[in-house]
Amino acid sequence: MYSLNVNNNDIYFKNVQLNELTEIYKWYNNIKEYGFATGVENPVSFQDILKEYYKVLSSPEEFFISLYNISNEMVGVIKGNFIEEKKIVWIKVFIIKTGFQKKGYGKKAVGLLKDYFIKKNKAKSIYLTVHKGNSGAYAFWKKQGFEEVENIKKYFNLKEKNFRLLRFNLKR
């Protein structure tokens, strides 16, 4: 696992721990709230989450981090990978728990990720995909400085297979 334990005054990231998977499992299965954020359209088993967790643990490029607030509450989770040779970050999952949305946690998390990858790894770009029907997420990522690079069709296994590829070019 690519270790990503970072903090600022308001939030901090830490590598997902085994005891956090129960909460993450609930989020993955709350498809109405988080289906776009996870890419999951059908319920998954806890065994599936556990398998994914162990897969990430064994991969030096992948990260799976919990986002905590100053009160030590887990308010989100981010999963992705850092491709060292290309200096590219891919965000695959980005969840901010419903009760904590629109309170600045997402913006702070993106800012902390950007700062971390610029300073520590000299990353050039961060990529992610947003489902075309998820206008709220699209607007959020645009506000964070991401630009649409391409419209991707039939890229994921979701009913409506049309996504926007977004990129943020990191400035040193």
C-alpha positions as CSV (number, residue, x, y, z in Angstrom):
1,M,0.0,0.0,0.0
2,Y,1.2,3.5,-0.8
3,S,1.2,5.0,2.7
4,L,-0.5,8.4,2.9
5,N,-0.7,9.6,6.5
6,V,-1.0,13.4,6.4
7,N,-2.7,16.2,8.3
8,N,-3.3,19.8,8.5
9,N,-5.1,21.8,11.2
10,D,-8.6,20.7,10.2
11,I,-8.5,17.2,8.7
12,Y,-6.1,14.3,8.5
13,F,-5.7,11.2,6.3
14,K,-4.6,7.9,7.5
15,N,-4.3,4.5,5.8
16,V,-7.6,2.6,6.1
17,Q,-7.4,0.1,9.0
18,L,-9.2,-3.3,9.2
19,N,-11.5,-2.0,11.9
20,E,-12.8,0.8,9.6
21,L,-14.0,-1.6,6.9
22,T,-17.4,-2.1,8.5
23,E,-18.2,1.6,8.1
24,I,-16.8,1.7,4.6
25,Y,-18.8,-1.4,3.7
26,K,-22.0,0.4,4.7
27,W,-21.0,3.4,2.5
28,Y,-20.3,1.1,-0.5
29,N,-23.7,-0.5,-0.1
30,N,-25.6,2.8,0.2
31,I,-25.8,3.0,-3.5
32,K,-28.4,5.8,-3.5
33,E,-26.0,8.1,-1.7
34,Y,-22.6,6.9,-2.8
35,G,-23.0,4.8,-6.0
36,F,-21.5,7.4,-8.2
37,A,-18.6,8.0,-5.8
38,T,-17.7,4.3,-5.6
39,G,-18.7,3.1,-9.0
40,V,-20.8,0.4,-7.4
41,E,-24.3,-0.1,-8.8
42,N,-25.2,-3.4,-6.9
43,P,-24.7,-4.4,-3.3
44,V,-21.2,-5.8,-2.5
45,S,-20.4,-8.3,0.2
46,F,-18.1,-7.6,3.1
47,Q,-15.8,-10.3,1.6
48,D,-15.5,-8.1,-1.5
49,I,-14.5,-5.1,0.5
50,L,-12.0,-7.2,2.5
51,K,-10.6,-8.6,-0.7
52,E,-10.1,-5.2,-2.2
53,Y,-8.5,-4.0,1.1
54,Y,-5.9,-6.8,1.0
55,K,-5.3,-6.2,-2.7
56,V,-4.5,-2.5,-1.9
57,L,-2.2,-3.6,1.0
58,S,-0.1,-5.6,-1.4
59,S,0.1,-2.9,-4.1
60,P,2.9,-0.3,-3.7
61,E,1.0,2.2,-6.0
62,E,-2.5,2.1,-4.5
63,F,-3.7,4.1,-1.5
64,F,-6.9,3.7,0.5
65,I,-7.2,6.4,3.1
66,S,-9.7,7.5,5.7
67,L,-10.5,11.2,6.2
68,Y,-10.9,12.3,9.8
69,N,-12.0,15.7,11.2
70,I,-10.6,17.5,14.2
71,S,-13.1,15.6,16.4
72,N,-11.6,12.3,15.3
73,E,-14.8,11.3,13.3
74,M,-14.3,9.4,10.0
75,V,-15.9,11.7,7.5
76,G,-14.8,10.1,4.3
77,V,-12.6,7.8,2.4
78,I,-10.4,8.2,-0.7
79,K,-9.1,5.3,-2.8
80,G,-6.7,5.7,-5.7
81,N,-3.2,5.1,-7.0
82,F,0.0,7.0,-7.7
83,I,1.8,6.0,-10.8
84,E,5.4,6.9,-9.9
85,E,7.0,6.7,-13.3
86,K,4.4,9.0,-14.9
87,K,3.9,11.2,-11.8
88,I,0.2,10.8,-12.1
89,V,-2.4,10.4,-9.4
90,W,-5.7,8.6,-10.1
91,I,-8.6,9.1,-7.7
92,K,-10.9,6.1,-8.0
93,V,-13.2,6.6,-5.0
94,F,-13.9,9.8,-3.2
95,I,-16.6,9.8,-0.5
96,I,-17.5,12.4,2.0
97,K,-20.2,11.1,4.4
98,T,-23.5,12.7,3.7
99,G,-23.8,14.6,7.0
100,F,-20.4,16.2,6.4
101,Q,-20.9,17.3,2.8
102,K,-21.1,21.0,1.9
103,K,-19.0,21.8,5.0
104,G,-15.6,22.1,3.4
105,Y,-14.3,18.7,4.0
106,G,-14.1,17.7,0.4
107,K,-12.4,20.9,-0.6
108,K,-9.9,20.5,2.3
109,A,-9.3,16.9,1.4
110,V,-8.6,17.7,-2.3
111,G,-6.3,20.6,-1.2
112,L,-4.4,18.3,1.2
113,L,-4.0,15.6,-1.6
114,K,-2.7,18.2,-4.0
115,D,-0.2,19.6,-1.6
116,Y,1.0,16.2,-0.6
117,F,1.6,14.9,-4.1
118,I,3.2,18.1,-5.3
119,K,5.6,18.4,-2.3
120,K,6.5,14.8,-1.7
121,N,6.2,13.2,-5.1
122,K,6.5,16.0,-7.7
123,A,3.2,14.8,-9.3
124,K,2.2,16.4,-12.5
125,S,-1.5,15.6,-12.7
126,I,-4.5,14.2,-10.8
127,Y,-7.1,12.3,-12.8
128,L,-10.6,11.1,-11.9
129,T,-13.8,10.2,-13.7
130,V,-17.3,11.7,-13.0
131,H,-20.5,10.1,-14.2
132,K,-22.2,12.4,-16.6
133,G,-25.4,12.3,-14.5
134,N,-23.6,13.5,-11.3
135,S,-23.8,17.2,-11.9
136,G,-23.1,18.0,-8.2
137,A,-19.7,16.1,-8.3
138,Y,-18.9,17.6,-11.6
139,A,-19.4,21.1,-10.3
140,F,-17.4,20.3,-7.1
141,W,-14.4,19.1,-9.1
142,K,-14.5,22.0,-11.5
143,K,-14.4,24.4,-8.4
144,Q,-11.3,22.5,-7.3
145,G,-9.6,23.4,-10.5
146,F,-10.1,20.3,-12.5
147,E,-10.8,20.5,-16.2
148,E,-12.7,18.1,-18.5
149,V,-10.3,16.2,-20.7
150,E,-12.5,13.7,-22.4
151,N,-15.9,12.1,-22.5
152,I,-15.5,8.4,-22.0
153,K,-18.2,5.9,-23.1
154,K,-18.5,2.3,-21.9
155,Y,-15.6,2.7,-19.5
156,F,-17.2,1.3,-16.3
157,N,-19.8,-1.4,-15.6
158,L,-22.7,0.9,-14.8
159,K,-26.0,1.1,-16.5
160,E,-25.4,4.4,-18.1
161,K,-21.9,4.1,-19.4
162,N,-20.9,7.7,-20.0
163,F,-18.2,9.4,-17.9
164,R,-16.2,12.6,-18.0
165,L,-12.5,12.3,-17.5
166,L,-11.2,15.2,-15.4
167,R,-7.7,16.3,-14.9
168,F,-5.9,18.8,-12.6
169,N,-2.4,19.9,-13.7
170,L,-0.4,20.4,-10.6
171,K,1.6,23.6,-10.3
172,R,4.9,23.6,-8.4
